[in-house]
Structures are given as C-alpha cells and as structure tokens.
C-alpha cells in the first residue's frame, strides 16, 4: 500500500465572505454605483414580501422616493428626489417575481437612469424572523460628477440601501419609522435661557 498523506490536496481555507455579497450571478450589468445589504427583520417572510411587492408602499420608508405609480405589465414609474432639488423619473420593470421569496427589477425603456436590483426574503435558520437582502445598482445621472454629488449628499447606493433597509425594519417591526424631525403639527415652546 503506498504511503500517502490523507490531507494532501485538501485545504482548510474557507471562503468566509458573507453570502449577501457573493451574488454576482444575479447581477446583469456593470453599473457605476452598486450595493448589497442585509438585515434580520422580526416579521414573517410573507408579510415582508407582501408589503414590498405593493410598490406604492415604498415611499413610506424610502426617503428619496417621492412617488411610485404602477403601470401595465409589471412596469412602474418612480419619481426620485435627485441632486439640487431636481426630480428624476425611473421606469422599472419586474424581471422575476417569486411570491414570498424574491423580486428582481431593471430599467425599462424610457427610464432616465439605467438601473437594476433585487430583494430576497429568507426564513432565518434559527426561527428568528426573516433575513432580507437587497441589491441596488445604477449609473448615476451626470456620470462621474453625479456619483460624486450622490456621495456628498449621502445618496449613493451603499448608504441608501443601508438606510432604507433600516427604515423598512423599523416600519415592519414597530409600525413606524423613527426620525429626528419633529412632526409638522407639533407646537413649539419658547426657549428660556
């Protein structure tokens, strides 16, 4: 019997990167600005999917989204607050929809911004709610200048995805999105020093 080392050819190296950041097979284009984020939300997967799937709900927690109008054939028109007070219209079409599990979209003809994204809902392995992962990617208006402006205004995908997912979690778990802004109708008392 030949003398061989049983460990020869085997490696103890492991790919330890989060699976939330290894979904290159789900990304169709290469865009100038992209981000993938994940959060654990203490709500059933189907409830989260249902709320997100009605795209008209998204302005309730996405601060840059002013309005979403549903069009025909899985298409929607989005009005987004852009830099310098300019509104940007996105036309999106749903490219994949697995009820209770996954929604993917991309820019449709007529969109001012080329974009794509997806959101996925998975039951937590330990029965503690739902793991939600979102991918957002787009080419900012005005190219490199637009990307710099978006970064300065904290509207780049990495920041947006993190904030939107955090607000979605707050809304789904508590019924409201916390904010540091006082309600418009709140009375103000005079300050006495």
N, C-alpha and C positions, 0 to 999 in steps of 0.2 A: 504494500500500500504506500503510495507516495506521501512524503511528508509535506503538508500544506498548512498554511496559517488560515484558520477559519475566517479571520477578519479581513483577509486580503480581498481587495476590491470593494469592500464595504466602507461606508463613510458614516461618521457620527454627525456630520454637518447637517444642519436643518435649515430649511427656508422658514425663518421666523417672522417674516413681514406679515402684517395684518392682511387677511383676505379682502378687507374693504378697499385695499389699494392695489389689488392684483387682478383687475377685471379688464385687461387690455383687449380680450376677445369680444367684449361688449361695446367697444368704442369704435365707431365707424370712421370718423375723420380725425384729422390733427388740427386742433384749434389753438389759438394764441393763449387762451386762458381756460384752465380746467381745474376741477377739484372733485375729490370723492371724500365724503364724510359719513360717519356712522354714529348712531345713538341708540340707547336702550330706552324704550318707552313702555311704561307700565299700563298698557292697554292691550286688548285683544287685536290680533293681526287684522281681522276682517273689518273692525271698526276704524282702524287707521287707514286701511286701503280705501274704504268707502268714503271717508271724509276727503282724502286726497283726490280720489277719482272724480269727484264733482269739482272740476277745476274752478268753478265760481267761488269756492271756499278759500282758495289760496291767498287772495288779498287780506284775509283776516289775520294772517301771521307773516306774510312776506311784505316787508316794509317798502320795497321798491316797486311792487306790483300794484298798480292803481286799479286795474280792471281786467277781467277775463270774460270774453264773450264766446260762447260756444257756437261754432259754425257747423256745416254739414260734414259728414263722412269722417268723424274723428278729428276734425280740424278745430283750432281755436285761435282767437285774436287776443293778444295781450298788450296792454298799454303799460310800459315800464318807465319809471322816473329815471331819466338819463342825466348826464352831467349838465351843469349850467341851467337847470330848470327845463331842459328840452325833454319832451316825451319821445319814446321810441316804440314803434309797433313791431311786435314779433308775431309771426304767423307760424303756429306749430301744428304738427300732425302726429297723432299717436301711431307708432310703428309696431308696438307689441303691447298687448294687454292680457295678462293672466290674472283673472279675478282673485282678489285676496292675496296676491303674491308679488306682482311686478307690473310696472308701467314704463314704457320707453317712448321717447318722442324725438323729433328732429325738426329743423326748419322746413317750412313748406314754401312753395313758390310765392313770392310777394313779401316775404319777411325782410325787414331792414337789417337784420343781424343773422348770420349763419350760426346755428346752434344745434346742440343735441343734449340729451340727458336721459337718465333713468332713475327710478326709485324702486327699492326692493324691500319687502316686508317678510321677515322670518321669525317663527316662534323661537324664543330663547330656549336653549338646550336645558336650562335648569327650571323652566316653567315660570320665569320672572318677566313676563311681558313679551315685547316684540323688538327684535333688532331691526332697525330701519337704516338702510344705506342709500345715499343719494349721490349721483354723479351729475355734474353740470359742466358744460364746455361750450365756449363760443368764441367768435372772433369779435373783439370789441369794435364799436364804431370808431372810425378815425385811426385804425391800426395801432401802431406802437404808441402814438400820442394818447389815444383812447385808453390803452392799457395802463399807462402811467397815471392818467386822470382818475381812472377807476380805482387804482391802488391808493392814491392820495385821498380820495373820497370814501375809501373803505367799501367799495362796491365790486371788488374783484371776486371771482367765483369762490376762492378759498375762504374768504371772510363771509361772503353771502351765504354759502352752504352751511357753514358752522352756525351762523346766527339764525338762519331760517329753520334749521333742524332743532335748535334750542327752543325757539318760539313755538314750533309745532309740538314739541314735547310738553312745554308748559300748557299750551292750549288743550291738548288731549288729556293731560293728567289732572289739571286743575279747573279747566273751563275758561281760563283767561290767560292773556299774555301780560306778564309783568312789564312795567315801563317806569322810567323815572320822570316821565312827563305827568304833570297834574292834569286832571280832567278839565276840559274847557269850561264846564259849568261850575267848577269848584270856586267858592268865594275866597278872596284873598284878604287877609287881615293886614292892617298897617303894621309895619315894623317899628318897634320902640326900642331904642338902644339906651 
